[in-house]
Amino acid sequence: MPLSFLFVLMASFTAFAQADKRTVKTHPYLIYTSSRIGLLKNRINEDTAMNQAWIRMKTEADQSVNAGKGGNIEVLSLAYRMTGDKKYAGQAKVLLQQLIRRTAWDGMDDRTPRWNSGLATGKSSFLSAVTFDAIYDYLTKQERKEIAEQIVKLGIKPAIGDWISEDQRIHSLNSMGHNWWSAIVHEAGVASLAIMNEVPEAKEWAEEVMRTTNEWFDFSGSVLDNKPSTFDISGGFYESVSYANYGISEYLLFRVAYTNAFSPIRMPYDSKLEKTMDWFINASYPTNERLMSLNFGDSSPNANGDKPVKLMIALGFSKDRYYWYLDQTSKAQFREAMSINTPLGILYNPERKSVPATPDLPLSSVYKNMGWAMLRSSWDKNATMLGVKSGFTWNHTHADAGSFVLYHNGKNLLIDGGDVGYGLPEYSDYFVRSEAHNVMLFNGKAQDPQDQYYAVKNPGNLYHLLAGDNFKYLLADAAGPTSRYFLRNYRNFIWVGNVILIIDDVKAYEPGRFEWLLHFGKEATKKGQDIEVTDDSAAVLIRPLFPETLPSGYPHDFPEKMQMEERTGIKDRDVKTKITYYSIFPPETSRQTKFINAIVLLDDKKNKPVEAFVGSSGAVSGAGRSNLPKLEKLEGKDFIGVRIIQDGKITDVYFNLLADGRLMHRNSINTINGWETDAYIMSVTYPEKDGSPQTNNINNYFIGNGSFLRRNGQTTFHSLSKVFLYAGLTSNQPDIIVQGQPLIHAKLRLIKKPQQLMLNGRKKAPVYGKGMLIMDIKEE
């Protein structure tokens, strides 16, 4: 075909090192290979579920053959390869000929220049290719030639011409280098592999598709186009779990076909692919009923990475945690899953293997480039997971900088706004906007509604994930995307035991009303000063603490308290159903303030209170509840804070009001309940029986953006630059995390001097000087 390509064969690409020596195998060599068919025949004799799935598909194929029309072309192809009965091949050929006799597989006349290929072109390319390959020995030589020519005309030429050719290309990675590029280009690659006997140039087209894939994986974004990189450096896919499944699966199907046609290969981006599989796992929430996933952006709570994980295993990338994940996705077959009730799913269903109790991944993870974070209590089913997003807004990602969701006791209690069909006006008018998410608003505004189309110039960011034993911290910066209205828009998450504090540090250009949005999954009821969010046996309490609490009685009698207003939203994927969400705000306008809201995790609904929630101390209380954390507001000169009492321990969390950017050139030194520090936020945990923190009873320290901590004239912590520090001191091997500058020289006073400690996740032999632990940290 007269398509021009620029070939650059790089030595590091083992896929191309032996390209000239490869010989085309005997059909079928793409998906329905003889080895896969042989394996399946053995497995259906041993696996009842797979046997039943095969029987259902064979019955379906028989019905279409007997009717003499219609049918599933993939099911018919599988039936032919499994049985050798030509009746299935004959009906598959009828459907294939109907497909290739169309005038076009896709096209968009409303675009200038006209788009000659889209997702339908890719899908038809794949279906025609794998069917052609599967029934190849049934076709005459002339039929093969005619079908191959039509596949080139309708599929390969439009796709390669629009997307990667040198002389006809319309698209660039900057404009469409996401799931569309992957689907259309890689399915054209599969089609090219199918017709290598009939069209000699097709082998080069397949090689070119594989070569350009490296650029797709490495696309780093564009400053002028306001486009993010497709992949986070840690493997996340910015377009959401659902679109990651689609785009990556289309590549992996090509990779499987390429491997089957030639031989196994290794590519420079394979390690990134493995990280992406871990991202699917990290974004998941296992329950007794089904697996859920973070549904930030245009995704679904039921989306998952089932298909790409299975294809990775088929390619030889096998890890125990993949089998743990597939065990979770097997509980219910979602649209994105590669079910054994499909030809592809039954052929490439991984063989059974022992499943680990939990995946060997950390409980908390952050994807800094794309602005996703997941913090969880454990990997057990029905545990607690907090998801936070503060990143890009563009194409399948919403205007949700600083938003969060919460899963607890098997339910998604605090939810993302969701999604709806793109053709509906509600998609642009509600779902992609800030008000559909758990964010801060100023005078009803946060991000510009145009951000989802034109992209946000200054994305949000996540910083300083510190996850220790029974303590987690994360900083979300949403100031960039909301800078039209906000000078400061920082959200701090502190998770201690059964309490999650959300501390919002906000400032605007002029006085106005700041609002804290709360979207919940099923039911929310105001009880005293709290909001109880429930879904079956799962429940949490939301308690506003600063600037004020909610009134416990009639709001009219407490005009100085926080106000709660009902808003009307739209249910996820159901525009006909209206839902309620809440806006919480102070009665007075201001230019700068701090919101502190507590989320109290409740173990089960049987302790659900019926009446008052509030005691004189400010503790969460109520009839029927036991062992609930107590929350007390702390206030003093230039600071606010919260005391958390639970499980025999006290955690004092302080926010230094002098450290919120109001001072220039002067350090934010403050004395807070006996602690002298310049930290933005700090906390200490100590035994409840002791009543107060002493030099020898601290369980853990947290210092957020601070350079020193002193008490009674003695230095506890020192660093020349401000850092974020967590120090867990309860075990014989202290766990210390320090983040900040690339080069840090810090000191921490330890009452007990252990022989070994964990420093930033690595075992270290401690170095002491003048009674202080010396920590020299250099960014690698």
Protein Blocks (a to p, Z undefined) as FASTA:
>chain_A
ZZdcdddddfklmmlmmmmmpccddddfklmpfklmmmmmmmmmmmmklmmmmmmmmmmm
mmmmmnopgjifklmmmmmmmnopaklmmmmmmmmmmmmmpfbfbdcfkbccddfbdfkl
mmmmmmmmmmmmmmmmmpcfklmmmmmmmmmmmmmmmmmmmmmpmklpfbdfklmmcfkm
mmmmmmmmmmmmmmmmmmmmlmmmmmmmmmmmmmmmmogbjfklopacfbdfkopafkbj
klmmmmmmmmmmmmmmmmmmmmccddfklmmmmmmmmmmmmmpccdfkbccddfehjddf
kbccklmmmmmmmnopacfklmmmmmmmmmpccfkbccfkbfklmmmgccdddddfbdcd
dfbdcdfknopacddfblcehiacddddddddeehiacfehiacddeehiafbacebicd
fkbmklmmmmmpmklpccddeehiabdfklmmnopfbacddehiacdehiacddddfklm
mmmmpmbdcdddddehjaccdddddddfbdcddddddddfkbccdehjbccddehjbccd
dddfbfbdcdfbdfklmmmbccddddddddehiakbccdddddddfbdcfbdcddddddd
dfblklpcfbdfbdfkopacdehiahiacddddddehiacddddeehiacdddddfklno
paghiacbdceehiacfbfbdcddddfklopacfklcfbdcdehiabdceehiafbdcfb
dcdddddfkbmbdcddddddfbdcdddddfbacfbdceehiacddddeehiacdddddZZ
